[in-house]
């Protein structure tokens, strides 16, 4: 399965159209967005922007980020599909999601407690206990290359890390920390931050028995 993975558009309209072109160019099976679709926009803004991505030939899965309206977490659209607190089966894989970001000093639109993250994902997993699965999270897991800020602080989720270590997903796609674009491992789980799509960043994931990751610019 070929996945075009993105995060952190922050409402930058040209990147949405470029993603459609890239998805069709590489014949992606899925477009996966790990949050911050808008930049403190409302639900209507998010719907319009995500609607652009559905113009491609690829299915679209997403979670909201902390700069998105909390109401985006509860939408029940057929296309694109929200993964927050849900699972979606695609071929032989199950995709689970959790959006928002950990509470912090900036009081952004959609913030969650760390304990909520693991409980949300565990609830998703209970209905698909035996499937190989992929996690899409706006937050990165704690103490990895993907949660390291410019100040040298690890600001990711301990609960997400604990979930990964316990349940061993095939792959985790995250975002939020713009400067932490890259790939890392927790055990055998491949962790990917595609970097901010606002700046033209993306990653292509080949999900098979193993995970192959290639980074690019729109």
Buried (B, 14 or more C-beta within 10 A) or exposed (E): BBBBBBBBBBBBEEBBEBBBEBBBEBEBBBBBBBBBBBBBBEBEBBBBBBBBBBBBEBBBBBBBBBBBBBEBBEBEBEEBBBBBBBBBEBEEBBBBBBBBBBEEEEEBBBBBEBEBBBBBBBBBBEEBEEBBBBBBBBBBBBBBBBBBEEEEEBBBBBBBBBBBEEBEBBBBBBBBBBEBBBBBEBEEBBBBBBBBBBBBBBBBBEBEEEBEBEBBEB
